[in-house]
Amino acid sequence: MKKLMPVLIAIVLIIVVAGIGFGAKIAEKYSYSKERADLTEYFGITGSDDVPIIMQNEQIEEHAKLWDGVCYFDFATVHKYFNDRFYEDKKEGLLLYTLPNAIVSVPIGTTTVKVSTESAEGSRDYVIAKYEGDTLYVAADFVKEYANFSYALYTEPNHMQVYTQWGERQLATITKDTQLRYQGGIKSDILTDVSEGDKVIILEQMETWTKVKTGDAFIGYVENKKLSEPFADTPAPVTDYVEPVYESNTRDHKINLAWHAVAGVAGNDTLSEVMAQTKSINVISPTWFALSDNAGNFTSYATAEYVTQAHNMGLEVWGLVDNFTNEGIDTYEVLAGTTTRTYLINGLIDTALAYDLDGINIDFENISLDAGEPFIEFIRELSIPCRQHGLVLSVDNYVPMGYTSHYNRKEQGVVADYVIIMGYDEHYNGSETAGSVASINFVEKGIADTVAEVPANKVINAIPFYTRIWETNGTTVSSQAVGMELAQQYISDHGIDISWDEVTCQNYGEYQSGSSYYQLWLEDADSIRVKLNIMSKYGIAGVAEWKLGFETASIWDVIEEYMNQP
């Protein structure tokens, strides 16, 4: 027995050790991890001034900054989430916000606020906007003056909760002190502690864990057994900011605007001639003004006699200004700086009032991407004196395409009176293939895409009075634009057979001469009627025509029918 005792003791010890080991494994399997997550890594914090943003119930990729106890958003974040009407004047170091009747101006790096209609300057108790490198940051509290949102800043670590929407949500109450974990599982790292009685927002319910957001904007997982039954809650929305009303000077009748190409003062004498066969026109837009340099000056062919004559014909006069007639114009240089932009606006308004114009028609084309923001700021600021003096402000636009989205038609539809679609040049001089100037699908898509952003009662669709005669010779494609009468004469001279093309809704003709192949998609009474029917379908504000003198008399009967429709 004495000899067996050591053996028995050894066996017992082995069993005890094994039991302890097994018990430890069981305990490890079912015990809760006490490891805490690295919150700097969790939030993606990159520095002491970096503030991650939880927008609604999700952390977004954009971060804020915390300087001197003040939260700042970078300018792109302000535009994306809060209000894209703020304008950064990089040339003169200004932050601008345009109201219906005034311009709010902040010299960047200061506490000063200037309002154009007020003599005294205002101020805030913080620097309103500042640069870090080339990036502009705007104080969240100042942005809140022009947008409805709430925010709460949390430290240790830095992060902020932002709400821009306040719909119904599901809450639950923590029923027992516990931890919020990074993932659903007892071995997942702890993000933060939550206490009995805390309210959490339910984001996603699973079998044993629920994804929630805490009151201090941590998003993670809590065991279902630590949560009460969900209940509905609707927070009170922030309504401090009231969107201003940009009063429009639209007409209570359809617009029929015809552009009158005037290439010099003498061209004004042709008004009676080009109007002789027309019907139902109520607006004439002479091409009088063109930017002449990058300082905001423009050339002018305006005469008081022309305006008087047009008014006697029952016409309103909306003088057109373009950015392409004169060479060497850099639209960005003209519009980006507040000084030159203001100088141009004052010049246009002074001229419009001096000649008793009824409106201004902006025809700025080929606007570069970097000039998009200056362009829409120009339209905003120009709208203020137009509104004050009862001048109609209309803006010409290409048919919407992705590469012209920076023209910001939606904002044009807010601040301007009319947005005019130049519903042509589907194929143009320089196109690689021959084709229609304005096929019906092209026209309808242009209208549909525009009224998706602009109220229909502000949309005018312009139709072409010209046809392109296309010549294809091998790989070379060229064309010439001709008026309706010349197109018909060309068809007659060359004995071209014409037939209706259902795809484009135009009369089409072609012929071969030697190695050259000629094609025409005609703009005539038939094609114009179909376009006008589409315009009636969308209930837009009216029609415009490019250009007077290119049409045949019969076109006006078709247009008059459209104008007489309710």
Disulfide bonds with the S-S distance in Angstrom:
none
